[in-house]
Amino acid sequence: MKRFLLAQLSDLHIVGRGRTVWEGFDTAVSTRAAVETLVALDPAPDLVLISGDLTDDGATESYAHLVSLLEPLADRLVVIPGNHDRVENLRAALPASWFPATARNDYVVEGVPRLVCLDSSRPPSDAGTLDATQLEWLDAKLAESEAPTIVALHHPPFATGLAFMDAIALDSAAASALAAIIQSHAHVERAVCGHAHRLVVRRWAGTTFVLAPSIASTIALDLRLGVG
């Protein structure tokens, strides 16, 4: 089997040019550094996935800034929305190849492995969900091929121990349904997400799940119940 390298970035939180977030932090600096690192890799990634919260405010000017920052990765980039994104603005500003979704916001990148991307965002809520139609679509897409597959979404479907992030994760009903579907398809080699701004790697639903950290900020690791 040909070697396949997937790079995952998450939670960039880009805003318009000249603007900052979080009392003066310039997220363009961290995004530019991440892009430069990926461009310099040898061998280069075959595909770069950004797993949500591309922008901090979902504004048109933020996506325009994002596109300019990500241009060096233009030929190998795909994205999924997060709770800070606005799909209508994302779709209008980003090249179609970066978000190859049709009327629905879920899509498949064919290859080995296959990448199946789900939109778990439901703005203005910070929490996520997957509706019955999405779950049925996922099950059907996974049944189409037994090629090694990666499933990607923004919201983690499990508790991280960070109380305030767990309160805005994927809702429990959707998480249970997602787990049952993935468990029933043994060729799902990985599942990935973002959202919680911490690195988490664990076994879940019979596969290995990777929660990618944010390249913009890291949430303090405070596992005390009721804190945050």
C-alpha positions in Angstrom: 0.0 0.0 0.0 1.2 3.5 -0.9 2.2 5.6 2.1 -0.4 8.3 2.9 0.4 11.2 5.1 -2.5 13.2 6.6 -1.8 16.4 8.5 -4.5 17.8 10.8 -4.8 21.4 12.0 -7.6 22.6 14.1 -9.2 25.7 15.7 -7.3 28.5 13.9 -9.7 31.3 15.0 -8.6 33.7 12.3 -10.1 37.2 12.2 -9.9 40.0 9.7 -6.5 41.6 8.8 -5.1 43.8 11.6 -7.5 42.4 14.2 -6.7 40.2 17.2 -8.6 38.0 19.6 -8.3 37.2 23.3 -7.0 40.6 24.5 -4.5 41.1 21.8 -3.5 37.7 20.4 -2.8 37.6 16.7 -4.0 34.2 15.4 -2.5 34.8 12.0 0.9 34.4 13.5 0.3 30.9 14.7 -1.5 29.9 11.5 1.3 31.3 9.3 3.9 29.3 11.4 1.9 26.1 11.1 1.6 26.5 7.3 5.3 27.2 7.0 6.0 24.0 9.0 3.8 21.9 6.8 5.2 23.3 3.6 8.7 22.5 4.8 8.0 18.8 5.6 9.8 16.2 3.6 7.9 14.1 2.6 5.0 16.5 2.3 1.5 15.6 3.6 -0.7 14.2 0.9 -3.7 15.9 2.5 -4.2 18.6 5.1 -7.4 18.6 7.1 -8.6 21.6 9.2 -11.1 20.3 11.6 -13.2 23.4 12.4 -13.1 26.9 13.9 -11.3 28.2 10.9 -12.3 31.7 11.9 -13.3 33.2 15.3 -16.3 35.1 14.1 -17.5 33.6 10.8 -17.2 37.0 9.1 -16.5 37.4 5.4 -13.4 39.4 5.9 -12.0 36.7 8.3 -12.4 34.0 5.6 -10.7 36.3 3.1 -7.8 36.6 5.4 -7.8 32.8 6.0 -7.6 32.1 2.3 -4.5 34.2 1.9 -2.8 32.5 4.9 -3.6 29.0 3.6 -2.7 29.6 0.0 0.6 27.6 0.2 -1.5 24.5 1.0 -4.1 25.1 -1.6 -3.5 22.0 -3.6 -3.9 19.6 -0.7 -6.4 21.2 1.7 -9.9 20.3 2.9 -11.9 21.8 5.8 -14.9 21.1 8.0 -16.8 23.8 9.9 -16.7 24.4 13.6 -19.0 26.2 16.0 -17.3 29.6 15.4 -17.7 29.2 11.6 -20.6 30.3 9.4 -21.0 27.9 6.6 -22.6 30.3 4.2 -19.6 32.7 4.4 -17.1 29.8 4.4 -18.6 28.3 1.3 -18.7 31.7 -0.5 -15.0 32.6 0.3 -13.1 29.3 0.2 -12.2 27.4 -3.0 -14.7 24.6 -3.7 -11.9 22.1 -3.5 -11.3 23.0 0.1 -14.9 22.3 1.1 -16.2 19.9 -1.6 -19.7 19.6 0.0 -22.9 19.9 -2.0 -26.2 21.2 -0.5 -25.4 19.2 2.6 -22.2 20.0 4.5 -20.8 16.4 4.7 -18.6 14.9 2.1 -16.1 12.1 1.2 -12.6 12.5 -0.1 -12.0 9.3 -2.0 -8.6 7.6 -1.7 -6.8 5.1 0.5 -7.6 5.9 3.2 -11.0 7.4 2.5 -11.8 10.6 4.5 -15.5 11.0 5.5 -16.2 14.5 6.9 -19.2 15.5 9.0 -20.5 18.9 9.9 -21.3 18.7 13.6 -21.7 22.5 14.0 -25.0 24.1 14.8 -24.4 27.9 15.2 -25.2 29.9 17.2 -24.9 27.0 19.7 -21.3 26.1 20.7 -22.3 22.5 21.2 -22.6 20.1 18.3 -24.9 17.4 17.0 -25.5 15.1 14.1 -29.0 14.6 12.9 -30.6 11.4 11.7 -30.1 12.2 8.1 -26.4 12.7 8.6 -26.0 9.5 10.6 -27.9 7.5 7.9 -25.6 9.1 5.3 -22.5 8.2 7.2 -23.6 4.6 7.6 -24.3 4.3 3.9 -21.0 5.9 2.9 -19.1 3.5 5.2 -20.9 0.6 3.7 -19.9 1.6 0.2 -16.3 0.6 0.6 -14.1 -1.5 3.0 -11.1 0.7 2.2 -9.4 2.0 5.4 -11.3 5.1 6.4 -11.0 8.1 8.6 -14.1 9.9 10.0 -13.7 13.6 10.9 -15.9 16.1 12.7 -15.4 19.1 14.9 -16.9 18.2 18.2 -15.6 15.4 20.4 -18.2 12.6 21.0 -16.7 11.8 24.4 -15.9 13.5 27.7 -12.4 15.1 27.9 -12.5 15.9 31.7 -12.6 19.6 30.9 -16.0 20.4 32.3 -16.7 23.6 30.4 -15.7 22.0 27.1 -17.6 18.8 27.8 -20.7 21.0 28.2 -20.4 22.0 24.6 -19.2 18.8 23.0 -21.3 16.5 20.7 -24.6 15.8 22.4 -24.9 12.4 24.0 -27.6 11.0 21.6 -25.6 11.8 18.5 -22.4 10.5 20.2 -24.0 7.2 21.0 -25.4 6.8 17.5 -22.0 7.7 16.0 -20.3 5.2 18.2 -22.7 2.4 17.1 -22.1 3.2 13.4 -18.3 3.3 13.7 -18.2 0.2 15.8 -20.1 -1.6 13.1 -17.6 -0.8 10.4 -14.2 -2.3 11.3 -12.4 -0.6 8.4 -12.7 2.8 10.2 -9.1 3.0 11.2 -9.2 6.5 12.8 -11.6 9.2 13.9 -10.5 12.8 14.4 -11.9 16.0 15.7 -10.9 19.3 17.3 -12.8 21.9 19.4 -11.3 21.2 22.9 -7.9 22.9 22.3 -6.1 19.9 23.9 -4.4 16.8 22.4 -6.3 13.7 23.3 -5.6 10.2 21.9 -7.8 7.3 23.0 -9.6 4.2 21.9 -13.3 4.9 21.2 -16.0 2.8 19.4 -13.4 0.2 18.3 -11.0 2.7 16.7 -8.3 5.1 17.6 -9.7 8.7 18.1 -7.4 11.7 17.9 -8.6 15.1 19.2 -6.2 17.6 17.7 -5.0 20.6 19.8 -5.7 24.2 18.6 -2.8 25.9 16.8 -4.0 29.2 18.3 -4.3 28.5 22.0 -4.2 25.7 24.6 -6.9 25.4 27.3 -5.5 24.8 30.8 -5.6 21.2 31.8 -7.9 21.5 34.9 -9.7 18.3 35.5 -11.5 19.3 38.7 -15.2 18.7 38.5 -17.3 21.8 38.2 -14.4 24.0 37.3 -14.6 26.2 34.1 
